[in-house]
Amino acid sequence: MSLFTELRRRNVFRVAAAYLVVGWLLTEVASTLLPMFGAPDWVARALVIVIAIAFVPLMIFSWAYELTPEGLKRESQVNRDESITWQTGRKLDIVTITAVVLGIVFLAWMRLSPDVPAPGTDAATAGPVEASVAVLPFVNMSGSAENEYFSDGLTETLLHMLAQVPELRVAARTSSFAFKGQDKDIREIAIALRVAHVLEGSVQRAGDRVRITAQLIRANDGFHVWSENYDRTLDDIFGIQDEIATKVGNSLSDSLLGVRNKDIEGVATKNVSAYDLYLQALAELAKGSYGSLQEAEGLLKDALSKDPEFLDAKTELARNYLDQMLTGLASVDEAVPAVEALAGQVLAKRPGHARTTATLIWARDYRSFFAGDLGVIETSVDTLRELTIAEPGELEPKLVHARYLSFLRRDEEALLQLQEARELDPLNPEIYYDMGFVNNRSRDFEAARAALLRSLELEPAQPNVHGMLGDIARATGDGVDALRQDLLALKVDPEDHEIPALVAQYLYQLGLIEDGDRFRARVHAIAPTSEIARQTELLRSINADTEDHSLALARQVIEEDVGNRQGGWVTAAEYLLWTETRRGNAQAVLEYFDSQVPGFSDFDAPSIPQKALAARTRALGAWRETKSQEELMQLVGRAYAPFEKSGFSFADAPLAHVSVLALSGDTDAAIEIALSDLFTRAVTEFGGWRRYFKQPHLAGVVADPRVQAEMARWEKEEAGLREELRAFLSNYYSSDSRSL
């Protein structure tokens, strides 16, 4: 028998054909779909290499082995009369033909229906409307990275202008910029962004001259709907922008919308120098770090000095002040009046401008909330909802509205709002961060972690994402990963003094004083007089020094009315109230707070400062020592009533729940909540749990043997965690953080 005949009999040729066809199908599917999942290019290449390498071993295997009713056997062990290679061959033929048919169907689907998004992508299941476009970042051809902001700025302006064309859907800025610097096929980009057209181009700037190319491409067939080259002086940049946006808008309007577009507005300045500074500021704002916010402020102020009527610069400066307030760079008293002044100027010229309005609402409500008006969030949530309805294509109102809903514990509504935002901007990392935030608050840690990791995929340089991943790690009992995430945040944003302070506090509460001191030194070097630096000193003293020294530090914080950034003031108030009450000085400490904290005992005041509201809940144990049981329970109800307006629930605060039940005299119920809701959580979630259980009104709870057993278990878990953290930090110090 010839070798060829034997190869046919053993189905080697059929195995080869089936393998090659199935391999081809897998390669086609992978090369098309993997990029849409954000997989790096090497994954598809690796798949092809693996398929190729496996071919020869498979041929050898098909020659040496035969499939029988009893399973695989060596060919030499099979009786020729009992061989069923002909049946196996027919099955292989079916596999080959099926794979060919599936491949043809897949290719036809991709060619004839390019607008259908791939399964599992962030885009919605419906394809894009025909009247839709994405503006890709114009390529900087100037030979200098310093001009990158200029090409990006041109893209920003075109996005802004095209968004004004009626009935035209424009992919949001963040999603479009996600493809910057990537060599992606136009069709892949269009599918990911759910658009039918793509505008791309390049910018070459030399001195006072600029050369711009632009082309509008239909994604499904690569047809150039419109293209143009511009070679002008720099002072004509605004005319070029207007011309490009108008021609693109008209091309799409004439062919798709059936109507000529209305006049569209470009960036609100004709001053080239102001525009230049504005573009540089946008590049800094996108980073969101301490240093970039300060740099952006200076650039925007310089732009406004050259054109005081530059409304876009005013809007971004207002948002910059809001971000500075949220990150602790500016105080509420500094930031909010600045936001109000700038937003007022913009809204006088642009009534109802969505981004400016949302920024103004957020800034004012932040101030009102911390002044004691806890109901302001519930009041404004409807206003924000109306803004999202009036401006359905604007992203900022949706994000602010979702944050308000989450604060009110209306998590399902918040997630729906964020899903609407994702429809506008499917590759925006901020949206996934907010999804993580909402899911974290509702303790859906798996969903929160998935959203946050997706956010990091889209933008790796986000310290806040690492911070929240650290919070999730603490809540789920992974104390080492909690520290690792905080250190990654510090690596991303080394100028943020709050990150090393939080690391130091975490280590102090676990008894790792010397390790905490290494990070405390960094805080002292960057921001020695900051609010969180004061809090760090207090927590160090509490965990390492004498009680008297800690009480003195706490009194300094109260008497100097230090701010409550990261809960620093509340930490001092809590320690002072709990410790003095345990020492038998309940009446004296209550009188002290009456003298130092406005509104502390004035329960009838229409608006109570947040510090007073927070101190009241910590003072209930002291009032127990000085009031009748009936008076105490009235105070308990009145102390927590304002927090109900902001969605407070004892189910989310087991420490408060146990404490209130114990204060009411229901020790058995307090014990049951401690066992079912408190000790079922990770010890890493409650840094000051020892101080908490020293309160006199919890003595009956602590006396229960089951509670004592759980406290002993927490002690043991903390001891084990300390050793793990020591080993982790030893490696971290020696590797200079490269091991992260």
QUIZI-V508674 format. One record per residue. N is the residue number from 1. PSI is psi in whole degrees, -180 to 180 (NA if undefined). Layout:
# QUIZI-V508674
<<N & PSI> <N & PSI>>
This chain:
# QUIZI-V508674
<<1 & 133> <2 & 160> <3 & -41> <4 & -45> <5 & -41> <6 & -37> <7 & -41> <8 & -44> <9 & -39> <10 & 6> <11 & 23> <12 & -42> <13 & -41> <14 & -41> <15 & -42> <16 & -44> <17 & -46> <18 & -43> <19 & -44> <20 & -40> <21 & -45> <22 & -40> <23 & -42> <24 & -44> <25 & -45> <26 & -39> <27 & -43> <28 & -46> <29 & -45> <30 & -45> <31 & -23> <32 & -43> <33 & -32> <34 & -43> <35 & -29> <36 & -20> <37 & 4> <38 & 13> <39 & 141> <40 & 159> <41 & -31> <42 & -21> <43 & -48> <44 & -41> <45 & -41> <46 & -38> <47 & -44> <48 & -43> <49 & -43> <50 & -44> <51 & -43> <52 & -45> <53 & -35> <54 & -11> <55 & -52> <56 & -48> <57 & -35> <58 & -39> <59 & -43> <60 & -42> <61 & -44> <62 & -27> <63 & -40> <64 & -24> <65 & 155> <66 & 141> <67 & 125> <68 & 169> <69 & -23> <70 & 2> <71 & -166> <72 & 135> <73 & 156> <74 & 141> <75 & -35> <76 & -16> <77 & 1> <78 & 127> <79 & 129> <80 & -33> <81 & -23> <82 & 1> <83 & 141> <84 & 32> <85 & -30> <86 & -36> <87 & -43> <88 & -39> <89 & -41> <90 & -39> <91 & -40> <92 & -36> <93 & -41> <94 & -42> <95 & -45> <96 & -47> <97 & -42> <98 & -43> <99 & -39> <100 & -45> <101 & -45> <102 & -40> <103 & -43> <104 & -44> <105 & -43> <106 & -46> <107 & -40> <108 & -40> <109 & -43> <110 & -35> <111 & -38> <112 & -20> <113 & 61> <114 & -11> <115 & -5> <116 & 120> <117 & 152> <118 & 148> <119 & 140> <120 & -5> <121 & 173> <122 & -16> <123 & 159> <124 & 167> <125 & -25> <126 & 148> <127 & 173> <128 & 154> <129 & 153> <130 & -36> <131 & 70> <132 & 151> <133 & 147> <134 & 136> <135 & 107> <136 & 150> <137 & 125> <138 & 138> <139 & 132> <140 & 111> <141 & 18> <142 & -7> <143 & 9> <144 & 127> <145 & -21> <146 & -21> <147 & 6> <148 & -41> <149 & -30> <150 & -46> <151 & -39> <152 & -38> <153 & -38> <154 & -42> <155 & -45> <156 & -46> <157 & -41> <158 & -39> <159 & -47> <160 & -42> <161 & -43> <162 & -28> <163 & -16> <164 & -7> <165 & 125> <166 & 138> <167 & 6> <168 & 123> <169 & 123> <170 & 124> <171 & 139> <172 & 160> <173 & -48> <174 & -42> <175 & -40> <176 & -43> <177 & -12> <178 & -20> <179 & 9> <180 & 131> <181 & 6> <182 & 137> <183 & 75> <184 & 148> <185 & 141> <186 & -38> <187 & -42> <188 & -44> <189 & -43> <190 & -39> <191 & -45> <192 & -37> <193 & -1> <194 & 51> <195 & 158> <196 & -15> <197 & 155> <198 & 132> <199 & 123> <200 & 166> <201 & -170> <202 & 158> <203 & 130> <204 & 115> <205 & 131> <206 & 109> <207 & -125> <208 & 16> <209 & 153> <210 & 137> <211 & 125> <212 & 133> <213 & 143> <214 & 143> <215 & 138> <216 & 121> <217 & 135> <218 & 124> <219 & -34> <220 & -25> <221 & 2> <222 & 11> <223 & 134> <224 & 103> <225 & -36> <226 & 144> <227 & 154> <228 & 150> <229 & 143> <230 & 136> <231 & 97> <232 & 173> <233 & 158> <234 & -31> <235 & -5> <236 & 11> <237 & -36> <238 & -38> <239 & -37> <240 & -45> <241 & -47> <242 & -42> <243 & -45> <244 & -51> <245 & -41> <246 & -44> <247 & -42> <248 & -47> <249 & -43> <250 & -39> <251 & -45> <252 & -38> <253 & -47> <254 & -42> <255 & -26> <256 & -39> <257 & -21> <258 & 5> <259 & 152> <260 & 138> <261 & 157> <262 & 170> <263 & 135> <264 & 148> <265 & 137> <266 & -163> <267 & 142> <268 & 53> <269 & 154> <270 & 11> <271 & 114> <272 & -41> <273 & -42> <274 & -42> <275 & -41> <276 & -47> <277 & -38> <278 & -44> <279 & -40> <280 & -38> <281 & -40> <282 & -40> <283 & -38> <284 & -41> <285 & -33> <286 & -23> <287 & -39> <288 & 14> <289 & 172> <290 & -53> <291 & -38> <292 & -35> <293 & -40> <294 & -40> <295 & -43> <296 & -38> <297 & -47> <298 & -41> <299 & -42> <300 & -38> <301 & -40> <302 & -40> <303 & -42> <304 & -25> <305 & -27> <306 & -28> <307 & 91> <308 & -16> <309 & 16> <310 & 92> <311 & -39> <312 & -38> <313 & -37> <314 & -41> <315 & -45> <316 & -32> <317 & -39> <318 & -44> <319 & -34> <320 & -43> <321 & -37> <322 & -46> <323 & -38> <324 & -38> <325 & -42> <326 & -29> <327 & -5> <328 & 5> <329 & -29> <330 & 149> <331 & 164> <332 & -43> <333 & -26> <334 & -44> <335 & -46> <336 & -46> <337 & -36> <338 & -42> <339 & -45> <340 & -43> <341 & -47> <342 & -44> <343 & -38> <344 & -40> <345 & -41> <346 & -46> <347 & -23> <348 & -31> <349 & -27> <350 & 75> <351 & 132> <352 & 9> <353 & 121> <354 & -50> <355 & -43> <356 & -43> <357 & -45> <358 & -40> <359 & -43> <360 & -45> <361 & -46> <362 & -45> <363 & -46> <364 & -42> <365 & -34> <366 & -45> <367 & -45> <368 & -39> <369 & -46> <370 & -10> <371 & -5> <372 & -5> <373 & 82> <374 & -15> <375 & -4> <376 & -30> <377 & -45> <378 & -34> <379 & -43> <380 & -17> <381 & -34> <382 & -36> <383 & -42> <384 & -38> <385 & -43> <386 & -36> <387 & -39> <388 & -32> <389 & -42> <390 & -33> <391 & 71> <392 & -20> <393 & -1> <394 & 134> <395 & -45> <396 & -46> <397 & -35> <398 & -42> <399 & -45> <400 & -42> <401 & -43> <402 & -38> <403 & -38> <404 & -44> <405 & -41> <406 & -41> <407 & -35> <408 & 7> <409 & 24> <410 & 67> <411 & -39> <412 & -42> <413 & -39> <414 & -43> <415 & -36> <416 & -41> <417 & -39> <418 & -32> <419 & -37> <420 & -41> <421 & -38> <422 & -30> <423 & -37> <424 & -35> <425 & 74> <426 & -15> <427 & 28> <428 & 116> <429 & -28> <430 & -35> <431 & -42> <432 & -33> <433 & -45> <434 & -35> <435 & -41> <436 & -41> <437 & -47> <438 & -46> <439 & -32> <440 & -44> <441 & -34> <442 & 6> <443 & 27> <444 & 78> <445 & -33> <446 & -47> <447 & -38> <448 & -46> <449 & -41> <450 & -43> <451 & -40> <452 & -39> <453 & -36> <454 & -38> <455 & -42> <456 & -33> <457 & -40> <458 & -33> <459 & 98> <460 & -26> <461 & 61> <462 & 98> <463 & -35> <464 & -32> <465 & -44> <466 & -38> <467 & -43> <468 & -36> <469 & -34> <470 & -40> <471 & -42> <472 & -40> <473 & -42> <474 & -41> <475 & -25> <476 & 7> <477 & 11> <478 & 81> <479 & -30> <480 & -45> <481 & -31> <482 & -46> <483 & -41> <484 & -42> <485 & -40> <486 & -38> <487 & -33> <488 & -39> <489 & -41> <490 & -37> <491 & -37> <492 & -39> <493 & 76> <494 & -16> <495 & -12> <496 & 108> <497 & -17> <498 & -31> <499 & -52> <500 & -29> <501 & -43> <502 & -36> <503 & -46> <504 & -44> <505 & -41> <506 & -44> <507 & -39> <508 & -45> <509 & -17> <510 & 4> <511 & 11> <512 & 72> <513 & -49> <514 & -40> <515 & -41> <516 & -35> <517 & -30> <518 & -36> <519 & -31> <520 & -36> <521 & -35> <522 & -39> <523 & -45> <524 & -31> <525 & -35> <526 & -47> <527 & 73> <528 & -25> <529 & 10> <530 & 162> <531 & -42> <532 & -25> <533 & -39> <534 & -41> <535 & -39> <536 & -41> <537 & -42> <538 & -46> <539 & -32> <540 & -44> <541 & -42> <542 & -40> <543 & -8> <544 & -28> <545 & -164> <546 & 158> <547 & -38> <548 & -42> <549 & -40> <550 & -41> <551 & -39> <552 & -42> <553 & -41> <554 & -41> <555 & -36> <556 & -43> <557 & -43> <558 & -48> <559 & -30> <560 & 2> <561 & 48> <562 & 147> <563 & 169> <564 & 28> <565 & 127> <566 & 24> <567 & 21> <568 & -46> <569 & -42> <570 & -37> <571 & -44> <572 & -45> <573 & -44> <574 & -47> <575 & -43> <576 & -47> <577 & -47> <578 & -42> <579 & -45> <580 & -35> <581 & -44> <582 & -31> <583 & -4> <584 & 17> <585 & 39> <586 & -50> <587 & -42> <588 & -41> <589 & -32> <590 & -42> <591 & -37> <592 & -46> <593 & -34> <594 & -37> <595 & -24> <596 & -26> <597 & 107> <598 & 133> <599 & 4> <600 & -47> <601 & 9> <602 & 85> <603 & -11> <604 & -3> <605 & 141> <606 & -29> <607 & 126> <608 & 129> <609 & 148> <610 & -35> <611 & -42> <612 & -41> <613 & -43> <614 & -40> <615 & -35> <616 & -44> <617 & -29> <618 & -15> <619 & -2> <620 & -36> <621 & -36> <622 & -42> <623 & -29> <624 & -33> <625 & -13> <626 & -7> <627 & 161> <628 & 165> <629 & -38> <630 & -45> <631 & -38> <632 & -45> <633 & -31> <634 & -41> <635 & -37> <636 & -49> <637 & -43> <638 & -29> <639 & -38> <640 & -14> <641 & -46> <642 & -31> <643 & -22> <644 & -27> <645 & -23> <646 & 23> <647 & 18> <648 & 139> <649 & 135> <650 & -23> <651 & -26> <652 & -3> <653 & 75> <654 & -31> <655 & -46> <656 & -39> <657 & -48> <658 & -42> <659 & -45> <660 & -42> <661 & -40> <662 & -40> <663 & -34> <664 & -9> <665 & 0> <666 & 76> <667 & -39> <668 & -44> <669 & -38> <670 & -41> <671 & -43> <672 & -41> <673 & -39> <674 & -42> <675 & -36> <676 & -31> <677 & -24> <678 & -59> <679 & -9> <680 & -9> <681 & 168> <682 & 143> <683 & -28> <684 & -13> <685 & -15> <686 & 88> <687 & -35> <688 & 35> <689 & -30> <690 & -45> <691 & -39> <692 & -47> <693 & -5> <694 & -6> <695 & 137> <696 & -38> <697 & -8> <698 & 8> <699 & -41> <700 & -35> <701 & -46> <702 & -29> <703 & -19> <704 & 131> <705 & -36> <706 & -39> <707 & -41> <708 & -39> <709 & -40> <710 & -39> <711 & -38> <712 & -38> <713 & -44> <714 & -41> <715 & -45> <716 & -41> <717 & -40> <718 & -39> <719 & -43> <720 & -39> <721 & -38> <722 & -44> <723 & -40> <724 & -41> <725 & -37> <726 & -44> <727 & -42> <728 & -46> <729 & -34> <730 & -43> <731 & -38> <732 & -45> <733 & -43> <734 & -29> <735 & 1> <736 & 40> <737 & 3> <738 & -25> <739 & -13> <740 & NA>>
